[in-house]
Amino acid sequence: MADRPNLKKIVLAYSGGLDTSVIVPWLRNNYKGAEVICFCADLGQEEELYGLESKAIQSGASKLYVRDLREEFLVDFVFPTLRAGAIYERDYLLGTSFARPLIAKHLVDVAEIEGADAVAHGATGKGNDQVRFELTVMALNPKLKVVAPWREWEIRSREDALAYAAEFNVPVTATEKKIYSRDRNLFHLSHEGGLLEDPWNEPEEDMYQLSVSPQAAPDEPQIIEIGFEQGTPVSLDGESLPPLELFTRINQIGARHGIGRVDVVENRLVGMKSHGVYETPGGTILRRAHQLLEAICLDKQSLQYKDQIAIKYAELVYNGQWYTRLREALDAFVNVTQQRVTGLVRLKLYKGNIIVAGRRSEYSLYRQDYASFGEENVYNQKDAEGFIQLFGLPMRVEASLEISRDGQSRFRK
């Protein structure tokens, strides 16, 4: 207690889950005299938001802010990341990662409105979210003190947290028998902990909450058409839709067909590996559709270099470095590549699979007359001989030297 600063008002990033619920009384008990205000970002948690205000007040908070950030989430975070093609370690579509800087942005804003001298979060000292929250606070208002209870308190497990909640009459829904750590927003649903702590275990079917299993998906495929303008999805089956409605529909369709389940062992920023299962139906569909459209709209060099940029972009987002000049610079590059990524993609969804059914664009660089084996007026096949001679010149020179010196090419040994 002696080392803790004297704080008058703390704004807590609040979800209503077990951890943030017990943090409210813990802050009041350990930062004596501090008023605790809760802030919740509505990112599409749906029923998780029901009764949140009374729960926060009952836990000891003076008030609760709830902001509907769903459209801002899609337009400013989800779609730019999809346009960049960013995927962390081959499978993870960054659903939790790019939500954190948005939550922290508004957390800082509420703190400034309230005249608070600190913000708090419920991220553990072992995870990535602590970095994402705190880097955002540093970038937007470094004068704010950050309180991270998991790095201070004696609670070391979810069982300890349940006991603390019982001691201070905090209403919680988690139990010791069914303890998965989940993060939900309109883009995805993640699952960690419990059975998943052993990566040899296959996830239980009743763990999934968003999507049906591929086996239980409809026996008939569904064909959908997604329209893009400059790399951003704008229509579904010929109907132009605002971002939230568009994504919600695609998400529901994908979930119904068992799309977007991934089981990942990933490398956390703090150095350890973690095992998680993600449900990302709409994001998985849009990622595939965008890839297919880029394949016909981007030239070879731009596409290949963009794939390299995507790795760095994903790492940057995963590491909580959204509010950096580097991210802005990468966005500038991506924006140029997306200027002509406009067109339609047709997909067939069937029992967890996304099957390509067609793509077209007025900016397509694919030319049937160039690619045809029978057409000669736009491509003289005899020209290929000179090209191959020049393209293979380094190999021919090296082989000739080896043969004159050793009697044969080293690849013959």
N, C-alpha and C positions, 0 to 999 in steps of 0.2 A: 504494500500500500504506500510506503514512504516514497517509492520511486515513481509512482503514478502521478501524472500532471493533474492540476486542478482544472477540471473541465466543467463548464456551465451548461452546455447544450450539445448533445450528440445526435446526429442523424444516422440511423441504422438502415442499411440495405436489407429489407425485410421480405421474406417469402411466405412466412407463416408455417414453414416446416419446423422440424424439431430443433435444429441448431439455432436458427434466428429467433425462435420462440423463447428459448431459455436464455439467449443473450440479453433480452430486454431486462429481466430482473437481475441478471448478473451485472450489467452495466450500472444499474441503480444501486446495487449492493457494494460495488467495488469502486465506483467513481461517485463518492458521496455528494449529494446535492445536485448532481447532473440531471437535467431533463432529457428524457429519451424520446425522440420523434422517429417514427418509422416511415420509410418510403418503399413503396412497391411499384415496380414497373410491370404494367400489363403487356406481356409479350405473347399472349395467347395461351395462358395457363388454364383458362376457362374455369371449371368448377373449383380449382385450387384457390381462386380469389373469393369464393363465396364466404361470407361471414368474417372476412379478414379484419375489418375495422374493430369489431367487438372483441375479436381474439387479441389484437394488438393492445387495445385498451385494458383488457382483462389481465394481460401479461405485465402491465405497468407502464406502457407508453402513454404520452400525453395526447398524441394525435397520430393519424396515419394519412399520408399522401398516397394516392394511387393515380398514375398517369397512363393513359392508353398510348403506348408507343409502338403498336403493331405495324402501322404503315411506315413510320420512320425506320423501324427495324428492317423491313423489307427493302425500302428504297435506298437507304443510306448505308446498309451493312450487308444484307443478304445478297442482293442483286449485284453490287460491285464485286463481291468475293466470287460469285458464280461467273461473272464476266471475265474475271482474272483467271478462272480455271483452277483456283487454289484448293488443293486437297492435302491434308497433313498425313504424311506417311502412308500414302497409297489409298487409304480408305475413309479417313475421317473428314467429313464435310464441314467441320468447324462450328457446329450448331451452338455449343456452349461458348466457344471462344469469342465469337464476334458479338455475342449478346452482352458480355461483361463491360466493354467500354461504353456501350450505350447506357446501361444501368448506372454506371459510375458517373457518366456525364450528367445525368439528371439528379443523381445523388448530390453531386457538388452544387448543382443549381438550387436544390431545395435547401441545402446547408447555407448557401448565401442568402436566400430569401429569409430564412429563419434567424440569421445572425449566429449560426452555430460556430463553435470553435473546433469541432471534430466530426469525423464521419467514422462509421464502423461497418464491418462486414463479417459474414459467417464462414469465410473460407478457412480451410485448415492450413496448418503450417507445412503440410506435405504436398499440397496441391498446386495447380497452376493458377487458380482463380485469385489467390491473394496477390499475385504479381499483376494480373490483369486489372484488378480494381485499383491497386495502389499506383501503378504507372499512369493510369488515367488521371487520378487525383493529382499526381505530380505535374502532369502536363497542363491541367486546367486550373488548378489552384493549389500551388505547393505550400501555401500558408496553413492549410487545414491539417490538423493532426489526424492520423489514422489509428484507430483502435482495432486490433485483431485479437479477439478473445481467445481463439484457439492457440495463440502463441503465449498466452498469459495464464489461463486458468488451469485448474487441476483436473478438469474433465478430460478423459483420454479415450472415451469410447461412446458409442451411441447408447449403450446401457447406462453409463454414467449420466449422460444427458437426460435420459428418461427419469432417472432417480432425482436429478436436480429439478426437473419439471414438476414431479410429484411433490417435492418438498415445498415449492413456492406456488403450487396450485396453478401451474401454467397448462392451458388446454392444448393437448397434442394428440395426433392420430397415429403416430408410429408405434409399433410394438416390438418387443424383443424377438418374437417369432418370425416376423416378416420385416426384415430390415434391409431394404435396398435404398441406396442413395440415388435419387433421381433428379434430373434437371429437365424441365419441360418448357418449351416455347412453341410458337406456331410452326417453326422450322423443323424441330426434332424433339425426340424424347430419349434421354440417356439413362442407362442403368449401370450402377456400380455397387460393389460390396456384396455381402451375403454369399450366396452360392458362387458368385462370379470371382471371388477372391482366388479360387483355384482355376487357372485357365484350362485345365483338363476337363472341367465340368461343362456339359452342354447346358445352355440356358433352358430353364423351364418354360413351357409354353404359356403358363398363366402369368409369367413375369411381364410379357408384352401387353401393352395397354393401348397402343395406337393402331397397329396393323394386324391383319389376320395372317395366319401361316400360309405359305404358298399352297400347301395341300388343301386348305379350306377355302382357297380363293375360287372365284367362279370358274366353271368348266369351259365357258366361252370367252375368247379373248375380246378385249375392248380396244378399238382404234381411236386415237385422239390426234388432233392437229394443234400444234402450238406455234403461234406467230411471234416473231421477234422483230424489234426495231433497234438497230445499233447495239445488239447484244443483250437487250433487255426484253423479257417476255411481256407481251402486251395483249395476247388473245388466246382463246381456247375454242377450238372447233368453229372458227370463223367469227366468234363473238368477241369484240373488244371489251375488256374488263379492267376496272381499277386494280391496282396491285394486290390489295388484301383479298378481294373476292376471287381474283384469278388464282392466287397461290392456294387459298383455302380449297377451292374446287379441285385443283390438281392434287393437293395433299390427300383429300378424301378419296379420290379415284385411285391413287397409288396405294393407299392403305388397304383399300378393298381388294386389291389384287396382290397383296403380299410383297409390295416393292419396298426396297430400301432398308432391309435389315442387315446390319453388319456387326461382326464380332471382332473386336480389335484389341491387340496388346500394343500400347503406344508408349513412347518415351516422353515422360513428363519433363517440363523445363527444369524442375528441381533435381533431376538426375535419376529418378527411379522409374521403373516400368509400371504401368497400371493396365488393368483389364476392364474393358467396358463394352457394353452392347448398345448400339444406337439404332433408333428407328427414324428414318429420314425419307419418307416416301416421295413427297413433292420435290424436295431438293435433289434426290437421285434422278428423278425424271427430267427435271430442268437441266441438270448438269449434262446428262446424256444428249438431250436435244440440242443444247448449245454447242457441244462438241461436234455434233454432226453438221450443224450449220456452218461452223467455223471451217470445217474440212473442205467445203466447197467455196467459201468466200475469201479465205486468207491464202496468200502466196506461201510457198514452201519456207522461205527464210523467216518471215514474220511468225508463222505458226510454230516453227521449231524454237525460235528465240522466246516466244511467248510461253512455251512449255517450261523453259528454264526459269523465266520470271515467276511462273506460277508456284514453283517450289519455294522461292524466297518469300513470296507473298503469303503463302500458307504458314510458313515458319514465323513470320512477323505477326500475323493474326493470332496464331497459337500462343505466342510469347507475350501477348498483351501490348504490342507496340503499335496500336492502331493510330494513335495521335502522334505521328512522327512525320518528318519531312520525307523519309524514305517511302512510306506508304503513299503519300501524296504524289511523289515522283513516279512510283509504279503505276498508280492510277492514271497518271497522264499518259504513260506508254500504252496501257490497256485501252484507254479511251480512243487513241488513234487507231489501234487495231480493230476496234469495234465499229468504226464509222460505216462500214459496208456489210456488217453482219446482220443483215435484214432479210427475212424470208420465212418460210414455213417448214416445219418438220412434222412428219407423220410417224407415229409410233404405235406398235401393237403391244398391249400389256397382257401378259398371260402367266399366272401362277409364279409370281416373283421375277419374271423375266421382262426385259424391255427389248423388243424386237424392232429393228429398223424397218419401216414401211415406206419411206420416201423422204426426200428433202429437195427444196427448190428455192432459188433466190434470183432476183433480177441482177444481182452482182456476182453471180456464180462464175468462178474461173474455170469450171469444168466445161470442156467443149467436146461434144460427142464426135464432131468431125475430126478433131485432132486425135482423139483416142481410138477411133475406129481402125481396125486392121485392114479394111478394104479401101479407104480413101487415101489418095496420094497427092492431091493438089495442095494440101496445107502442110504436109510433112513427107519429105522424101526419105524413105527408109535407107537409101544408100548413104545419106549424110551421117548415119549412126556409126559407120566404120571409122571415119576420121575422129569422131567424138571419143570412141572407145580407145583408139590409139593414143590420144592425148590424155585421156582420163587415167589410163593404165601405164603411162610413161614412167613414173617413179618405180612401179613394180617391175617393169621390164628391165630398166637400168640396173636395179639391185640384183635381179636374178642373173643377168648377163655377167656381172662382176663376180658373183658367187660361183657360177659355172666355170668361168675362166680361171678362178683361183682354186676351187675345191673340187671341180669336176661335176657338181650338181647343185641345184638349189637346196638350201637348208630344209625346205619343206618336203623334200624327197627322202630325207634321212629317216 
